[in-house]
Amino acid sequence: MRIAVACDHGGFPLKSPIVELIEELGHEVVDLGAYDFEPLDDYPDFAEKAGKAVSSGDAERAVIICGSGVGACIAANKIVGVRASVCHDAYSAHQGVEHDDMNTLCLGARIVGSELALEVVKHFVQSTFTGEERHRRRLEKVRQIERNNLTPESVR
Ligand code: RB5
C-alpha cells in the first residue's frame, strides 16, 4: 500500500519513526514533509497535501501528525473522500478502518509517546475495511452527506 505521511512542527519528532515503521511493515511511504523542523509552519498546509494524496488516489491512506492531531484532522476532513480521525488508542485505529473505512490517521505528538504512536500506526496500517453490509450502508450515508455539500444557508 502507498501511504502518505505529513507533519507540521508539532508532529515533527514522530514523523521519522513512523516513516521507518511503515516501511518495515512493507509499505511505500510518500513523504510530504515537513522535511525540517520549522516552528512557524502551519498544519493545514500538510494536512491538505496528505488529504489531496488520498483524495486523488495517489496514496491509499495517510498519516498526519501535528501537536494534538486535532487541527490536522479538521483540515483533512475538508477534502472530499478523506475520512480522517484522531486515534490515540489501538482499538480506534483498527476499528476505524474495519467499520468506518477510515483512510487517514491523525496523531498528536504532544499527546502520545512514540511507542504508543507506533502501535496505533501499526493497527491502522494492518487493518482492512470489512465491507460488511451494515458498514457499507453507513459509509454510503457518510458519502451522501459529503455530496449534499451543506452550507450554513442550506441547513437553516
Ligand atoms: C502547532 O503549534 C499546533 O497548534 C498544531 O500542531 C496542532 O496541535 C493543531 O491542532
Backbone and ligand atoms as CSV (ligand in chain L), in Angstrom:
chain,resi,resn,atom,element,x,y,z
A,1,MET,N,N,0.854,-1.185,0.000
A,1,MET,CA,C,0.000,0.000,0.000
A,1,MET,C,C,0.901,1.250,0.000
A,2,ARG,N,N,0.407,2.293,-0.697
A,2,ARG,CA,C,1.121,3.583,-0.684
A,2,ARG,C,C,0.494,4.461,0.395
A,3,ILE,N,N,1.332,4.922,1.322
A,3,ILE,CA,C,0.814,5.673,2.467
A,3,ILE,C,C,1.521,7.024,2.542
A,4,ALA,N,N,0.735,8.104,2.487
A,4,ALA,CA,C,1.302,9.444,2.616
A,4,ALA,C,C,1.521,9.750,4.092
A,5,VAL,N,N,2.633,10.399,4.384
A,5,VAL,CA,C,2.910,10.822,5.761
A,5,VAL,C,C,3.269,12.300,5.713
A,6,ALA,N,N,2.662,13.066,6.624
A,6,ALA,CA,C,2.948,14.503,6.676
A,6,ALA,C,C,2.850,14.982,8.113
A,7,CYS,N,N,3.549,16.058,8.411
A,7,CYS,CA,C,3.504,16.604,9.773
A,7,CYS,C,C,3.831,18.089,9.737
A,8,ASP,N,N,3.392,18.795,10.769
A,8,ASP,CA,C,3.871,20.158,10.993
A,8,ASP,C,C,4.963,20.097,12.068
A,9,HIS,N,N,5.353,21.253,12.594
A,9,HIS,CA,C,6.425,21.273,13.598
A,9,HIS,C,C,6.027,20.518,14.871
A,10,GLY,N,N,4.710,20.552,15.199
A,10,GLY,CA,C,4.254,19.855,16.405
A,10,GLY,C,C,4.375,18.350,16.281
A,11,GLY,N,N,4.259,17.858,15.062
A,11,GLY,CA,C,4.336,16.414,14.833
A,11,GLY,C,C,5.699,15.931,14.386
A,12,PHE,N,N,6.585,16.885,14.139
A,12,PHE,CA,C,7.879,16.550,13.528
A,12,PHE,C,C,8.663,15.433,14.251
A,13,PRO,N,N,8.707,15.436,15.596
A,13,PRO,CA,C,9.512,14.401,16.275
A,13,PRO,C,C,9.046,12.970,15.993
A,14,LEU,N,N,7.776,12.813,15.623
A,14,LEU,CA,C,7.257,11.449,15.398
A,14,LEU,C,C,7.332,11.017,13.936
A,15,LYS,N,N,7.607,11.949,13.035
A,15,LYS,CA,C,7.481,11.581,11.618
A,15,LYS,C,C,8.473,10.499,11.205
A,16,SER,N,N,9.755,10.668,11.524
A,16,SER,CA,C,10.747,9.681,11.071
A,16,SER,C,C,10.489,8.280,11.627
A,17,PRO,N,N,10.223,8.142,12.940
A,17,PRO,CA,C,9.915,6.794,13.431
A,17,PRO,C,C,8.700,6.173,12.746
A,18,ILE,N,N,7.710,6.999,12.420
A,18,ILE,CA,C,6.510,6.466,11.757
A,18,ILE,C,C,6.823,6.050,10.323
A,19,VAL,N,N,7.595,6.861,9.631
A,19,VAL,CA,C,8.007,6.500,8.260
A,19,VAL,C,C,8.771,5.175,8.287
A,20,GLU,N,N,9.704,5.059,9.229
A,20,GLU,CA,C,10.500,3.813,9.334
A,20,GLU,C,C,9.611,2.609,9.598
A,21,LEU,N,N,8.665,2.753,10.514
A,21,LEU,CA,C,7.772,1.634,10.837
A,21,LEU,C,C,6.952,1.215,9.623
A,22,ILE,N,N,6.372,2.187,8.936
A,22,ILE,CA,C,5.519,1.855,7.784
A,22,ILE,C,C,6.338,1.112,6.719
A,23,GLU,N,N,7.577,1.548,6.523
A,23,GLU,CA,C,8.435,0.864,5.543
A,23,GLU,C,C,8.794,-0.542,6.019
A,24,GLU,N,N,9.072,-0.671,7.317
A,24,GLU,CA,C,9.364,-2.008,7.883
A,24,GLU,C,C,8.189,-2.961,7.701
A,25,LEU,N,N,6.987,-2.399,7.729
A,25,LEU,CA,C,5.785,-3.229,7.566
A,25,LEU,C,C,5.549,-3.583,6.093
A,26,GLY,N,N,6.427,-3.089,5.227
A,26,GLY,CA,C,6.378,-3.482,3.820
A,26,GLY,C,C,5.574,-2.549,2.920
A,27,HIS,N,N,5.319,-1.345,3.389
A,27,HIS,CA,C,4.536,-0.398,2.597
A,27,HIS,C,C,5.422,0.728,2.060
A,28,GLU,N,N,4.896,1.396,1.033
A,28,GLU,CA,C,5.636,2.504,0.423
A,28,GLU,C,C,5.172,3.816,1.059
A,29,VAL,N,N,6.121,4.651,1.439
A,29,VAL,CA,C,5.784,5.937,2.061
A,29,VAL,C,C,5.956,7.068,1.055
A,30,VAL,N,N,4.950,7.931,0.984
A,30,VAL,CA,C,5.083,9.186,0.240
A,30,VAL,C,C,5.269,10.261,1.311
A,31,ASP,N,N,6.483,10.754,1.436
A,31,ASP,CA,C,6.801,11.712,2.497
A,31,ASP,C,C,6.506,13.130,2.011
A,32,LEU,N,N,5.481,13.739,2.596
A,32,LEU,CA,C,5.039,15.068,2.140
A,32,LEU,C,C,5.514,16.188,3.055
A,33,GLY,N,N,6.539,15.909,3.869
A,33,GLY,CA,C,7.095,16.929,4.760
A,33,GLY,C,C,6.334,16.981,6.077
A,34,ALA,N,N,6.706,17.897,6.921
A,34,ALA,CA,C,7.807,18.822,6.813
A,34,ALA,C,C,9.143,18.068,6.794
A,35,TYR,N,N,10.082,18.588,6.028
A,35,TYR,CA,C,11.378,17.913,5.909
A,35,TYR,C,C,12.383,18.437,6.928
A,36,ASP,N,N,12.095,19.601,7.493
A,36,ASP,CA,C,12.939,20.177,8.554
A,36,ASP,C,C,12.019,20.731,9.634
A,37,PHE,N,N,12.561,20.850,10.832
A,37,PHE,CA,C,11.777,21.441,11.918
A,37,PHE,C,C,11.675,22.943,11.699
A,38,GLU,N,N,10.463,23.391,11.451
A,38,GLU,CA,C,10.224,24.821,11.211
A,38,GLU,C,C,9.091,25.267,12.143
A,39,PRO,N,N,9.446,25.933,13.261
A,39,PRO,CA,C,8.430,26.243,14.275
A,39,PRO,C,C,7.284,27.119,13.799
A,40,LEU,N,N,7.461,27.765,12.638
A,40,LEU,CA,C,6.389,28.648,12.157
A,40,LEU,C,C,5.542,28.021,11.050
A,41,ASP,N,N,5.772,26.733,10.776
A,41,ASP,CA,C,4.943,26.140,9.717
A,41,ASP,C,C,3.530,25.886,10.232
A,42,ASP,N,N,2.586,25.634,9.301
A,42,ASP,CA,C,1.157,25.564,9.630
A,42,ASP,C,C,0.577,24.205,9.255
A,43,TYR,N,N,-0.107,23.574,10.219
A,43,TYR,CA,C,-0.636,22.220,9.979
A,43,TYR,C,C,-1.583,22.114,8.773
A,44,PRO,N,N,-2.397,23.153,8.432
A,44,PRO,CA,C,-3.294,22.946,7.281
A,44,PRO,C,C,-2.540,22.675,5.977
A,45,ASP,N,N,-1.352,23.248,5.853
A,45,ASP,CA,C,-0.587,23.033,4.614
A,45,ASP,C,C,-0.235,21.555,4.434
A,46,PHE,N,N,0.097,20.904,5.523
A,46,PHE,CA,C,0.495,19.485,5.441
A,46,PHE,C,C,-0.718,18.572,5.389
A,47,ALA,N,N,-1.759,18.955,6.119
A,47,ALA,CA,C,-2.997,18.168,6.075
A,47,ALA,C,C,-3.586,18.213,4.663
A,48,GLU,N,N,-3.487,19.355,4.023
A,48,GLU,CA,C,-4.011,19.486,2.662
A,48,GLU,C,C,-3.237,18.598,1.688
A,49,LYS,N,N,-1.917,18.605,1.815
A,49,LYS,CA,C,-1.104,17.756,0.918
A,49,LYS,C,C,-1.455,16.283,1.096
A,50,ALA,N,N,-1.546,15.860,2.345
A,50,ALA,CA,C,-1.832,14.450,2.613
A,50,ALA,C,C,-3.256,14.092,2.185
A,51,GLY,N,N,-4.199,14.999,2.476
A,51,GLY,CA,C,-5.584,14.749,2.100
A,51,GLY,C,C,-5.748,14.668,0.593
A,52,LYS,N,N,-5.065,15.538,-0.127
A,52,LYS,CA,C,-5.149,15.511,-1.593
A,52,LYS,C,C,-4.551,14.217,-2.143
A,53,ALA,N,N,-3.499,13.742,-1.498
A,53,ALA,CA,C,-2.885,12.476,-1.948
A,53,ALA,C,C,-3.890,11.336,-1.827
A,54,VAL,N,N,-4.652,11.336,-0.730
A,54,VAL,CA,C,-5.659,10.279,-0.541
A,54,VAL,C,C,-6.830,10.486,-1.503
A,55,SER,N,N,-7.304,11.713,-1.581
A,55,SER,CA,C,-8.473,12.009,-2.414
A,55,SER,C,C,-8.204,11.708,-3.893
A,56,SER,N,N,-6.998,11.980,-4.346
A,56,SER,CA,C,-6.659,11.756,-5.761
A,56,SER,C,C,-6.335,10.299,-6.061
A,57,GLY,N,N,-6.119,9.516,-5.008
A,57,GLY,CA,C,-5.748,8.120,-5.215
A,57,GLY,C,C,-4.251,7.919,-5.305
A,58,ASP,N,N,-3.490,8.997,-5.184
A,58,ASP,CA,C,-2.035,8.855,-5.231
A,58,ASP,C,C,-1.546,8.033,-4.034
A,59,ALA,N,N,-2.250,8.147,-2.934
A,59,ALA,CA,C,-1.959,7.296,-1.766
A,59,ALA,C,C,-3.270,6.670,-1.315
A,60,GLU,N,N,-3.169,5.441,-0.830
A,60,GLU,CA,C,-4.380,4.761,-0.365
A,60,GLU,C,C,-4.794,5.291,1.015
A,61,ARG,N,N,-3.771,5.584,1.807
A,61,ARG,CA,C,-4.034,6.101,3.158
A,61,ARG,C,C,-3.022,7.195,3.494
A,62,ALA,N,N,-3.290,7.874,4.619
A,62,ALA,CA,C,-2.347,8.895,5.079
A,62,ALA,C,C,-2.256,8.882,6.598
A,63,VAL,N,N,-1.091,9.277,7.072
A,63,VAL,CA,C,-0.884,9.537,8.492
A,63,VAL,C,C,-0.424,10.981,8.596
A,64,ILE,N,N,-1.143,11.769,9.389
A,64,ILE,CA,C,-0.780,13.182,9.560
A,64,ILE,C,C,-0.531,13.421,11.044
A,65,ILE,N,N,0.577,14.055,11.337
A,65,ILE,CA,C,0.944,14.273,12.738
A,65,ILE,C,C,1.074,15.776,12.984
A,66,CYS,N,N,0.350,16.258,13.986
A,66,CYS,CA,C,0.568,17.634,14.450
A,66,CYS,C,C,0.734,17.580,15.965
A,67,GLY,N,N,0.508,18.689,16.649
A,67,GLY,CA,C,0.724,18.670,18.096
A,67,GLY,C,C,-0.297,17.818,18.827
A,68,SER,N,N,-1.567,18.030,18.479
A,68,SER,CA,C,-2.652,17.287,19.134
A,68,SER,C,C,-3.311,16.274,18.219
A,69,GLY,N,N,-3.131,16.416,16.925
A,69,GLY,CA,C,-3.846,15.612,15.930
A,69,GLY,C,C,-5.148,16.281,15.501
A,70,VAL,N,N,-5.615,17.220,16.304
A,70,VAL,CA,C,-6.948,17.804,16.074
A,70,VAL,C,C,-6.980,18.706,14.842
A,71,GLY,N,N,-6.052,19.637,14.775
A,71,GLY,CA,C,-6.051,20.568,13.645
A,71,GLY,C,C,-5.889,19.834,12.327
A,72,ALA,N,N,-4.988,18.877,12.300
A,72,ALA,CA,C,-4.752,18.096,11.077
A,72,ALA,C,C,-6.020,17.374,10.669
A,73,CYS,N,N,-6.742,16.850,11.646
A,73,CYS,CA,C,-7.965,16.097,11.375
A,73,CYS,C,C,-9.054,17.007,10.820
A,74,ILE,N,N,-9.216,18.155,11.439
A,74,ILE,CA,C,-10.228,19.108,10.959
A,74,ILE,C,C,-9.919,19.506,9.513
A,75,ALA,N,N,-8.673,19.831,9.254
A,75,ALA,CA,C,-8.297,20.297,7.907
A,75,ALA,C,C,-8.444,19.183,6.872
A,76,ALA,N,N,-7.977,17.994,7.203
A,76,ALA,CA,C,-8.003,16.891,6.227
A,76,ALA,C,C,-9.434,16.511,5.862
A,77,ASN,N,N,-10.337,16.574,6.843
A,77,ASN,CA,C,-11.722,16.179,6.580
A,77,ASN,C,C,-12.480,17.167,5.698
A,78,LYS,N,N,-11.866,18.305,5.391
A,78,LYS,CA,C,-12.494,19.250,4.455
A,78,LYS,C,C,-12.367,18.762,3.017
A,79,ILE,N,N,-11.521,17.774,2.805
A,79,ILE,CA,C,-11.257,17.313,1.436
A,79,ILE,C,C,-12.144,16.108,1.125
A,80,VAL,N,N,-12.840,16.192,0.003
A,80,VAL,CA,C,-13.768,15.128,-0.383
A,80,VAL,C,C,-13.024,13.792,-0.495
A,81,GLY,N,N,-13.598,12.794,0.124
A,81,GLY,CA,C,-13.004,11.454,0.048
A,81,GLY,C,C,-12.106,11.124,1.218
A,82,VAL,N,N,-11.772,12.130,2.013
A,82,VAL,CA,C,-10.925,11.884,3.190
A,82,VAL,C,C,-11.823,11.506,4.364
A,83,ARG,N,N,-11.452,10.419,5.023
A,83,ARG,CA,C,-12.132,10.019,6.262
A,83,ARG,C,C,-11.047,9.915,7.327
A,84,ALA,N,N,-10.859,11.055,8.007
A,84,ALA,CA,C,-9.752,11.170,8.963
A,84,ALA,C,C,-10.268,11.160,10.388
A,85,SER,N,N,-9.470,10.603,11.277
A,85,SER,CA,C,-9.795,10.691,12.700
A,85,SER,C,C,-8.521,10.716,13.532
A,86,VAL,N,N,-8.637,11.377,14.658
A,86,VAL,CA,C,-7.572,11.290,15.660
A,86,VAL,C,C,-7.771,9.974,16.390
A,87,CYS,N,N,-6.739,9.163,16.462
A,87,CYS,CA,C,-6.792,7.915,17.241
A,87,CYS,C,C,-5.533,7.845,18.096
A,88,HIS,N,N,-5.758,7.756,19.384
A,88,HIS,CA,C,-4.622,7.606,20.293
A,88,HIS,C,C,-4.714,6.301,21.075
A,89,ASP,N,N,-5.472,5.361,20.497
A,89,ASP,CA,C,-5.547,4.024,21.098
A,89,ASP,C,C,-5.670,3.011,19.969
A,90,ALA,N,N,-5.252,1.797,20.247
A,90,ALA,CA,C,-5.206,0.755,19.218
A,90,ALA,C,C,-6.597,0.375,18.726
A,91,TYR,N,N,-7.555,0.301,19.640
A,91,TYR,CA,C,-8.905,-0.136,19.245
A,91,TYR,C,C,-9.499,0.791,18.182
A,92,SER,N,N,-9.442,2.100,18.449
A,92,SER,CA,C,-9.995,3.055,17.477
A,92,SER,C,C,-9.255,2.961,16.148
A,93,ALA,N,N,-7.960,2.745,16.209
A,93,ALA,CA,C,-7.154,2.712,14.980
A,93,ALA,C,C,-7.542,1.544,14.088
A,94,HIS,N,N,-7.839,0.376,14.669
A,94,HIS,CA,C,-8.223,-0.731,13.769
A,94,HIS,C,C,-9.716,-0.753,13.506
A,95,GLN,N,N,-10.525,-0.417,14.517
A,95,GLN,CA,C,-11.972,-0.427,14.303
A,95,GLN,C,C,-12.394,0.686,13.345
A,96,GLY,N,N,-11.680,1.805,13.387
A,96,GLY,CA,C,-11.987,2.907,12.469
A,96,GLY,C,C,-11.805,2.494,11.017
A,97,VAL,N,N,-10.825,1.659,10.762
A,97,VAL,CA,C,-10.628,1.148,9.396
A,97,VAL,C,C,-11.651,0.056,9.104
A,98,GLU,N,N,-11.801,-0.868,10.028
A,98,GLU,CA,C,-12.662,-2.041,9.792
A,98,GLU,C,C,-14.126,-1.668,9.586
A,99,HIS,N,N,-14.619,-0.723,10.366
A,99,HIS,CA,C,-16.043,-0.367,10.288
A,99,HIS,C,C,-16.297,0.884,9.460
A,100,ASP,N,N,-15.413,1.880,9.585
A,100,ASP,CA,C,-15.702,3.204,9.001
A,100,ASP,C,C,-14.862,3.507,7.760
A,101,ASP,N,N,-14.030,2.570,7.382
A,101,ASP,CA,C,-13.140,2.763,6.230
A,101,ASP,C,C,-12.307,4.042,6.383
A,102,MET,N,N,-11.899,4.328,7.618
A,102,MET,CA,C,-11.016,5.475,7.877
A,102,MET,C,C,-9.774,5.347,6.989
A,103,ASN,N,N,-9.479,6.413,6.258
A,103,ASN,CA,C,-8.306,6.325,5.374
A,103,ASN,C,C,-7.180,7.278,5.788
A,104,THR,N,N,-7.436,8.045,6.846
A,104,THR,CA,C,-6.406,8.984,7.302
A,104,THR,C,C,-6.346,8.974,8.825
A,105,LEU,N,N,-5.177,8.710,9.333
A,105,LEU,CA,C,-4.958,8.679,10.782
A,105,LEU,C,C,-4.250,9.961,11.202
A,106,CYS,N,N,-4.792,10.615,12.222
A,106,CYS,CA,C,-4.166,11.833,12.737
A,106,CYS,C,C,-3.665,11.577,14.150
A,107,LEU,N,N,-2.446,12.008,14.395
A,107,LEU,CA,C,-1.808,11.764,15.685
A,107,LEU,C,C,-1.300,13.072,16.276
A,108,GLY,N,N,-1.299,13.145,17.587
A,108,GLY,CA,C,-0.751,14.297,18.281
A,108,GLY,C,C,0.535,13.928,18.989
A,109,ALA,N,N,1.621,14.472,18.493
A,109,ALA,CA,C,2.931,14.119,19.052
A,109,ALA,C,C,3.140,14.699,20.451
A,110,ARG,N,N,2.271,15.668,20.822
A,110,ARG,CA,C,2.376,16.212,22.181
A,110,ARG,C,C,1.487,15.430,23.155
A,111,ILE,N,N,0.734,14.490,22.617
A,111,ILE,CA,C,-0.227,13.761,23.449
A,111,ILE,C,C,0.249,12.341,23.721
A,112,VAL,N,N,0.739,11.687,22.674
A,112,VAL,CA,C,1.155,10.290,22.833
A,112,VAL,C,C,2.677,10.156,22.703
A,113,GLY,N,N,3.218,9.210,23.416
A,113,GLY,CA,C,4.637,8.889,23.292
A,113,GLY,C,C,4.883,8.081,22.036
A,114,SER,N,N,6.143,7.900,21.704
A,114,SER,CA,C,6.457,7.260,20.427
A,114,SER,C,C,6.016,5.793,20.382
A,115,GLU,N,N,6.115,5.065,21.490
A,115,GLU,CA,C,5.739,3.642,21.448
A,115,GLU,C,C,4.258,3.464,21.175
A,116,LEU,N,N,3.453,4.261,21.881
A,116,LEU,CA,C,2.003,4.172,21.651
A,116,LEU,C,C,1.658,4.619,20.229
A,117,ALA,N,N,2.288,5.686,19.784
A,117,ALA,CA,C,2.020,6.171,18.426
A,117,ALA,C,C,2.331,5.087,17.393
A,118,LEU,N,N,3.438,4.402,17.575
A,118,LEU,CA,C,3.820,3.367,16.609
A,118,LEU,C,C,2.843,2.195,16.647
A,119,GLU,N,N,2.385,1.856,17.851
A,119,GLU,CA,C,1.403,0.771,17.974
A,119,GLU,C,C,0.104,1.160,17.258
A,120,VAL,N,N,-0.305,2.404,17.427
A,120,VAL,CA,C,-1.527,2.886,16.779
A,120,VAL,C,C,-1.364,2.843,15.256
A,121,VAL,N,N,-0.222,3.305,14.766
A,121,VAL,CA,C,0.028,3.293,13.318
A,121,VAL,C,C,-0.006,1.858,12.788
A,122,LYS,N,N,0.592,0.958,13.545
A,122,LYS,CA,C,0.625,-0.454,13.109
A,122,LYS,C,C,-0.797,-1.005,12.965
A,123,HIS,N,N,-1.659,-0.722,13.917
A,123,HIS,CA,C,-3.047,-1.183,13.833
A,123,HIS,C,C,-3.760,-0.555,12.642
A,124,PHE,N,N,-3.515,0.723,12.420
A,124,PHE,CA,C,-4.147,1.430,11.301
A,124,PHE,C,C,-3.725,0.803,9.969
A,125,VAL,N,N,-2.434,0.578,9.842
A,125,VAL,CA,C,-1.888,0.103,8.565
A,125,VAL,C,C,-2.276,-1.360,8.301
A,126,GLN,N,N,-2.366,-2.143,9.353
A,126,GLN,CA,C,-2.594,-3.573,9.153
A,126,GLN,C,C,-4.072,-3.967,9.136
A,127,SER,N,N,-4.933,-2.990,9.224
A,127,SER,CA,C,-6.365,-3.304,9.228
A,127,SER,C,C,-6.970,-3.045,7.858
A,128,THR,N,N,-8.086,-3.738,7.609
A,128,THR,CA,C,-8.805,-3.529,6.346
A,128,THR,C,C,-10.307,-3.374,6.631
A,129,PHE,N,N,-10.962,-2.667,5.751
A,129,PHE,CA,C,-12.416,-2.469,5.854
A,129,PHE,C,C,-13.093,-3.822,5.671
A,130,THR,N,N,-14.019,-4.141,6.567
A,130,THR,CA,C,-14.645,-5.468,6.483
A,130,THR,C,C,-15.571,-5.580,5.274
A,131,GLY,N,N,-16.146,-4.463,4.875
A,131,GLY,CA,C,-17.072,-4.484,3.735
A,131,GLY,C,C,-18.425,-5.070,4.089
A,132,GLU,N,N,-18.679,-5.315,5.366
A,132,GLU,CA,C,-19.981,-5.861,5.762
A,132,GLU,C,C,-21.089,-4.889,5.376
A,133,GLU,N,N,-22.248,-5.474,5.075
A,133,GLU,CA,C,-23.359,-4.681,4.537
A,133,GLU,C,C,-23.667,-3.466,5.404
A,134,ARG,N,N,-23.716,-3.664,6.719
A,134,ARG,CA,C,-24.099,-2.532,7.577
A,134,ARG,C,C,-23.054,-1.412,7.547
A,135,HIS,N,N,-21.795,-1.803,7.358
A,135,HIS,CA,C,-20.748,-0.782,7.298
A,135,HIS,C,C,-20.761,-0.060,5.945
A,136,ARG,N,N,-21.044,-0.823,4.883
A,136,ARG,CA,C,-21.149,-0.187,3.569
A,136,ARG,C,C,-22.339,0.770,3.526
A,137,ARG,N,N,-23.428,0.347,4.160
A,137,ARG,CA,C,-24.622,1.207,4.204
A,137,ARG,C,C,-24.308,2.526,4.928
A,138,ARG,N,N,-23.612,2.431,6.047
A,138,ARG,CA,C,-23.294,3.632,6.824
A,138,ARG,C,C,-22.294,4.524,6.079
A,139,LEU,N,N,-21.344,3.856,5.422
A,139,LEU,CA,C,-20.359,4.605,4.640
A,139,LEU,C,C,-21.048,5.369,3.508
A,140,GLU,N,N,-22.013,4.725,2.882
A,140,GLU,CA,C,-22.755,5.382,1.805
A,140,GLU,C,C,-23.510,6.592,2.348
A,141,LYS,N,N,-24.018,6.486,3.568
A,141,LYS,CA,C,-24.711,7.634,4.172
A,141,LYS,C,C,-23.730,8.777,4.449
A,142,VAL,N,N,-22.537,8.425,4.854
A,142,VAL,CA,C,-21.498,9.446,5.064
A,142,VAL,C,C,-21.178,10.125,3.731
A,143,ARG,N,N,-21.045,9.302,2.678
A,143,ARG,CA,C,-20.746,9.864,1.352
A,143,ARG,C,C,-21.876,10.778,0.881
A,144,GLN,N,N,-23.110,10.404,1.217
A,144,GLN,CA,C,-24.250,11.233,0.804
A,144,GLN,C,C,-24.200,12.588,1.513
A,145,ILE,N,N,-23.832,12.587,2.773
A,145,ILE,CA,C,-23.681,13.869,3.498
A,145,ILE,C,C,-22.639,14.732,2.779
A,146,GLU,N,N,-21.551,14.083,2.363
A,146,GLU,CA,C,-20.487,14.804,1.661
A,146,GLU,C,C,-21.028,15.401,0.348
A,147,ARG,N,N,-21.790,14.565,-0.384
A,147,ARG,CA,C,-22.341,15.024,-1.670
A,147,ARG,C,C,-23.341,16.160,-1.484
A,148,ASN,N,N,-24.020,16.186,-0.323
A,148,ASN,CA,C,-25.025,17.225,-0.082
A,148,ASN,C,C,-24.402,18.617,0.002
A,149,ASN,N,N,-23.092,18.664,0.223
A,149,ASN,CA,C,-22.358,19.923,0.189
A,149,ASN,C,C,-23.048,20.989,1.049
A,150,LEU,N,N,-23.299,20.673,2.305
A,150,LEU,CA,C,-24.091,21.530,3.175
A,150,LEU,C,C,-23.374,22.843,3.487
A,151,THR,N,N,-24.133,23.904,3.475
A,151,THR,CA,C,-23.609,25.228,3.829
A,151,THR,C,C,-24.458,25.773,4.972
A,152,PRO,N,N,-23.994,26.804,5.675
A,152,PRO,CA,C,-24.820,27.394,6.737
A,152,PRO,C,C,-26.197,27.808,6.202
A,153,GLU,N,N,-26.233,28.276,4.948
A,153,GLU,CA,C,-27.503,28.711,4.363
A,153,GLU,C,C,-28.428,27.524,4.126
A,154,SER,N,N,-27.858,26.432,3.607
A,154,SER,CA,C,-28.721,25.311,3.204
A,154,SER,C,C,-29.258,24.513,4.395
A,155,VAL,N,N,-28.621,24.626,5.558
A,155,VAL,CA,C,-29.121,23.851,6.700
A,155,VAL,C,C,-30.107,24.667,7.559
A,156,ARG,N,N,-30.271,25.915,7.223
A,156,ARG,CA,C,-31.177,26.756,8.013
A,156,ARG,C,C,-32.633,26.390,7.797
L,1,RB5,C1,C,1.131,23.855,16.455
L,1,RB5,O1,O,1.743,24.572,17.471
L,1,RB5,C2,C,-0.130,23.155,16.920
L,1,RB5,O2,O,-1.119,24.087,17.181
L,1,RB5,C3,C,-0.559,22.146,15.886
L,1,RB5,O3,O,0.470,21.246,15.676
L,1,RB5,C4,C,-1.737,21.261,16.221
L,1,RB5,O4,O,-1.676,20.789,17.525
L,1,RB5,C5,C,-3.061,21.737,15.900
L,1,RB5,O5,O,-4.044,21.007,16.137
